[in-house]
Amino acid sequence: MSLSADKARRVIDQIRGRSYEETLMILELMSYRACYPIFKLVFSAAANASYSMASKEADLVISKAEVNEGTTAKRLKPRARGRSYAIKRNTCHITIVVKDRSLNAEYEQMDSWIYDDRY
């Protein structure tokens, strides 16, 4: 994405660990430029999870969200008297992982049941 990693981290730190519906509400109400691309990423991650894992969007949680710096696009801007100034466009890579709470609860119940049977 063509925005600074620090500006994206400012938004990602607010949504990490929250539910899907709460995340969408937060991203709609925040007034940062990075919110709209992150909103689209979260929406896409939820659509992928509901399609591939057949889970409900109400049960989804943002389990992992991280921002890494990408390449820097360097351009030259012409200035007066034949000079030029360097312009650096920062980019970043955003990773969002979504988990289903209901699946985790089922696994925890199965683990506790197995644990009780053994002992």
ChimeraX commands (.cxc) that place a marker at each C-alpha (Angstrom):
marker #1 position 0.00,0.00,0.00 radius 0.5
marker #1 position 1.26,3.44,-0.75 radius 0.5
marker #1 position 1.24,4.91,2.73 radius 0.5
marker #1 position 3.74,5.13,5.52 radius 0.5
marker #1 position 4.11,2.17,7.86 radius 0.5
marker #1 position 3.92,4.44,10.90 radius 0.5
marker #1 position 0.61,5.92,9.77 radius 0.5
marker #1 position -0.82,2.46,9.12 radius 0.5
marker #1 position 0.43,1.17,12.51 radius 0.5
marker #1 position -1.43,3.97,14.25 radius 0.5
marker #1 position -4.70,2.53,12.93 radius 0.5
marker #1 position -3.78,-1.18,13.17 radius 0.5
marker #1 position -2.94,-0.83,16.88 radius 0.5
marker #1 position -6.55,0.25,17.51 radius 0.5
marker #1 position -8.15,-2.81,15.89 radius 0.5
marker #1 position -5.84,-5.64,16.97 radius 0.5
marker #1 position -7.69,-8.24,19.06 radius 0.5
marker #1 position -11.18,-6.82,18.50 radius 0.5
marker #1 position -14.22,-8.44,16.96 radius 0.5
marker #1 position -15.00,-8.03,13.28 radius 0.5
marker #1 position -18.10,-5.87,13.76 radius 0.5
marker #1 position -16.37,-3.63,16.29 radius 0.5
marker #1 position -13.40,-3.26,13.93 radius 0.5
marker #1 position -15.61,-2.09,11.07 radius 0.5
marker #1 position -17.29,0.45,13.33 radius 0.5
marker #1 position -13.95,1.81,14.57 radius 0.5
marker #1 position -12.54,2.10,11.05 radius 0.5
marker #1 position -15.63,3.93,9.79 radius 0.5
marker #1 position -15.45,6.49,12.59 radius 0.5
marker #1 position -11.70,7.17,12.61 radius 0.5
marker #1 position -10.59,10.11,10.50 radius 0.5
marker #1 position -7.22,8.87,9.25 radius 0.5
marker #1 position -6.41,8.37,5.58 radius 0.5
marker #1 position -5.15,4.84,6.29 radius 0.5
marker #1 position -8.56,3.71,7.56 radius 0.5
marker #1 position -10.21,3.09,4.18 radius 0.5
marker #1 position -7.56,0.71,2.76 radius 0.5
marker #1 position -7.43,-1.17,6.08 radius 0.5
marker #1 position -11.25,-1.31,6.10 radius 0.5
marker #1 position -11.14,-2.95,2.67 radius 0.5
marker #1 position -8.51,-5.45,3.87 radius 0.5
marker #1 position -10.53,-6.44,6.95 radius 0.5
marker #1 position -13.68,-6.78,4.84 radius 0.5
marker #1 position -11.83,-8.98,2.35 radius 0.5
marker #1 position -10.30,-11.13,5.11 radius 0.5
marker #1 position -13.75,-11.69,6.62 radius 0.5
marker #1 position -15.19,-12.61,3.23 radius 0.5
marker #1 position -12.38,-15.11,2.68 radius 0.5
marker #1 position -12.90,-16.63,6.14 radius 0.5
marker #1 position -16.65,-16.94,5.70 radius 0.5
marker #1 position -16.19,-18.58,2.29 radius 0.5
marker #1 position -13.33,-20.95,3.06 radius 0.5
marker #1 position -14.14,-21.88,6.67 radius 0.5
marker #1 position -17.95,-21.40,6.46 radius 0.5
marker #1 position -17.92,-19.26,9.59 radius 0.5
marker #1 position -20.28,-16.46,10.55 radius 0.5
marker #1 position -18.94,-12.92,10.41 radius 0.5
marker #1 position -20.30,-12.23,13.90 radius 0.5
marker #1 position -17.90,-14.83,15.36 radius 0.5
marker #1 position -14.74,-13.47,13.71 radius 0.5
marker #1 position -11.93,-11.82,15.66 radius 0.5
marker #1 position -8.84,-9.99,14.39 radius 0.5
marker #1 position -6.24,-12.31,15.88 radius 0.5
marker #1 position -3.13,-10.91,14.21 radius 0.5
marker #1 position -2.55,-7.59,12.49 radius 0.5
marker #1 position 0.89,-6.33,11.57 radius 0.5
marker #1 position 2.44,-3.67,9.38 radius 0.5
marker #1 position 5.86,-4.03,7.77 radius 0.5
marker #1 position 7.74,-1.46,5.74 radius 0.5
marker #1 position 7.81,-1.97,2.01 radius 0.5
marker #1 position 10.00,-0.53,-0.71 radius 0.5
marker #1 position 10.53,3.21,-1.04 radius 0.5
marker #1 position 9.71,4.66,-4.44 radius 0.5
marker #1 position 12.19,7.43,-5.25 radius 0.5
marker #1 position 11.27,10.21,-7.66 radius 0.5
marker #1 position 12.95,13.44,-8.69 radius 0.5
marker #1 position 11.00,16.68,-8.74 radius 0.5
marker #1 position 12.36,19.42,-10.98 radius 0.5
marker #1 position 13.07,22.72,-9.21 radius 0.5
marker #1 position 14.32,26.14,-10.16 radius 0.5
marker #1 position 17.70,26.71,-11.85 radius 0.5
marker #1 position 17.95,23.15,-13.13 radius 0.5
marker #1 position 18.06,21.53,-9.72 radius 0.5
marker #1 position 16.01,18.58,-8.56 radius 0.5
marker #1 position 14.80,17.37,-5.19 radius 0.5
marker #1 position 14.29,13.75,-4.23 radius 0.5
marker #1 position 10.78,12.70,-3.25 radius 0.5
marker #1 position 10.43,9.43,-1.33 radius 0.5
marker #1 position 7.09,7.60,-1.38 radius 0.5
marker #1 position 6.95,5.07,1.45 radius 0.5
marker #1 position 4.99,1.86,1.08 radius 0.5
marker #1 position 3.99,-0.83,3.55 radius 0.5
marker #1 position 2.79,-4.42,3.72 radius 0.5
marker #1 position -0.24,-5.08,5.92 radius 0.5
marker #1 position -1.08,-8.57,7.20 radius 0.5
marker #1 position -4.44,-9.29,8.83 radius 0.5
marker #1 position -5.35,-12.73,10.24 radius 0.5
marker #1 position -8.94,-13.49,11.26 radius 0.5
marker #1 position -9.98,-16.31,13.63 radius 0.5
marker #1 position -13.35,-17.78,14.42 radius 0.5
marker #1 position -14.24,-17.65,18.12 radius 0.5
marker #1 position -16.75,-20.50,17.90 radius 0.5
marker #1 position -14.14,-22.91,16.52 radius 0.5
marker #1 position -11.71,-22.02,19.31 radius 0.5
marker #1 position -14.42,-22.63,21.92 radius 0.5
marker #1 position -15.18,-26.07,20.45 radius 0.5
marker #1 position -11.50,-27.02,20.51 radius 0.5
marker #1 position -11.13,-25.87,24.11 radius 0.5
marker #1 position -14.15,-27.96,25.13 radius 0.5
marker #1 position -12.73,-30.99,23.33 radius 0.5
marker #1 position -9.34,-30.51,25.00 radius 0.5
marker #1 position -10.89,-30.24,28.45 radius 0.5
marker #1 position -13.00,-33.34,27.79 radius 0.5
marker #1 position -9.96,-35.32,26.71 radius 0.5
marker #1 position -8.05,-34.06,29.72 radius 0.5
marker #1 position -10.85,-35.15,32.08 radius 0.5
marker #1 position -10.98,-38.62,30.55 radius 0.5
marker #1 position -7.30,-39.23,31.01 radius 0.5
marker #1 position -7.15,-38.32,34.67 radius 0.5
marker link #1:1,2 radius 0.2
marker link #1:2,3 radius 0.2
marker link #1:3,4 radius 0.2
marker link #1:4,5 radius 0.2
marker link #1:5,6 radius 0.2
marker link #1:6,7 radius 0.2
marker link #1:7,8 radius 0.2
marker link #1:8,9 radius 0.2
marker link #1:9,10 radius 0.2
marker link #1:10,11 radius 0.2
marker link #1:11,12 radius 0.2
marker link #1:12,13 radius 0.2
marker link #1:13,14 radius 0.2
marker link #1:14,15 radius 0.2
marker link #1:15,16 radius 0.2
marker link #1:16,17 radius 0.2
marker link #1:17,18 radius 0.2
marker link #1:18,19 radius 0.2
marker link #1:19,20 radius 0.2
marker link #1:20,21 radius 0.2
marker link #1:21,22 radius 0.2
marker link #1:22,23 radius 0.2
marker link #1:23,24 radius 0.2
marker link #1:24,25 radius 0.2
marker link #1:25,26 radius 0.2
marker link #1:26,27 radius 0.2
marker link #1:27,28 radius 0.2
marker link #1:28,29 radius 0.2
marker link #1:29,30 radius 0.2
marker link #1:30,31 radius 0.2
marker link #1:31,32 radius 0.2
marker link #1:32,33 radius 0.2
marker link #1:33,34 radius 0.2
marker link #1:34,35 radius 0.2
marker link #1:35,36 radius 0.2
marker link #1:36,37 radius 0.2
marker link #1:37,38 radius 0.2
marker link #1:38,39 radius 0.2
marker link #1:39,40 radius 0.2
marker link #1:40,41 radius 0.2
marker link #1:41,42 radius 0.2
marker link #1:42,43 radius 0.2
marker link #1:43,44 radius 0.2
marker link #1:44,45 radius 0.2
marker link #1:45,46 radius 0.2
marker link #1:46,47 radius 0.2
marker link #1:47,48 radius 0.2
marker link #1:48,49 radius 0.2
marker link #1:49,50 radius 0.2
marker link #1:50,51 radius 0.2
marker link #1:51,52 radius 0.2
marker link #1:52,53 radius 0.2
marker link #1:53,54 radius 0.2
marker link #1:54,55 radius 0.2
marker link #1:55,56 radius 0.2
marker link #1:56,57 radius 0.2
marker link #1:57,58 radius 0.2
marker link #1:58,59 radius 0.2
marker link #1:59,60 radius 0.2
marker link #1:60,61 radius 0.2
marker link #1:61,62 radius 0.2
marker link #1:62,63 radius 0.2
marker link #1:63,64 radius 0.2
marker link #1:64,65 radius 0.2
marker link #1:65,66 radius 0.2
marker link #1:66,67 radius 0.2
marker link #1:67,68 radius 0.2
marker link #1:68,69 radius 0.2
marker link #1:69,70 radius 0.2
marker link #1:70,71 radius 0.2
marker link #1:71,72 radius 0.2
marker link #1:72,73 radius 0.2
marker link #1:73,74 radius 0.2
marker link #1:74,75 radius 0.2
marker link #1:75,76 radius 0.2
marker link #1:76,77 radius 0.2
marker link #1:77,78 radius 0.2
marker link #1:78,79 radius 0.2
marker link #1:79,80 radius 0.2
marker link #1:80,81 radius 0.2
marker link #1:81,82 radius 0.2
marker link #1:82,83 radius 0.2
marker link #1:83,84 radius 0.2
marker link #1:84,85 radius 0.2
marker link #1:85,86 radius 0.2
marker link #1:86,87 radius 0.2
marker link #1:87,88 radius 0.2
marker link #1:88,89 radius 0.2
marker link #1:89,90 radius 0.2
marker link #1:90,91 radius 0.2
marker link #1:91,92 radius 0.2
marker link #1:92,93 radius 0.2
marker link #1:93,94 radius 0.2
marker link #1:94,95 radius 0.2
marker link #1:95,96 radius 0.2
marker link #1:96,97 radius 0.2
marker link #1:97,98 radius 0.2
marker link #1:98,99 radius 0.2
marker link #1:99,100 radius 0.2
marker link #1:100,101 radius 0.2
marker link #1:101,102 radius 0.2
marker link #1:102,103 radius 0.2
marker link #1:103,104 radius 0.2
marker link #1:104,105 radius 0.2
marker link #1:105,106 radius 0.2
marker link #1:106,107 radius 0.2
marker link #1:107,108 radius 0.2
marker link #1:108,109 radius 0.2
marker link #1:109,110 radius 0.2
marker link #1:110,111 radius 0.2
marker link #1:111,112 radius 0.2
marker link #1:112,113 radius 0.2
marker link #1:113,114 radius 0.2
marker link #1:114,115 radius 0.2
marker link #1:115,116 radius 0.2
marker link #1:116,117 radius 0.2
marker link #1:117,118 radius 0.2
marker link #1:118,119 radius 0.2
view
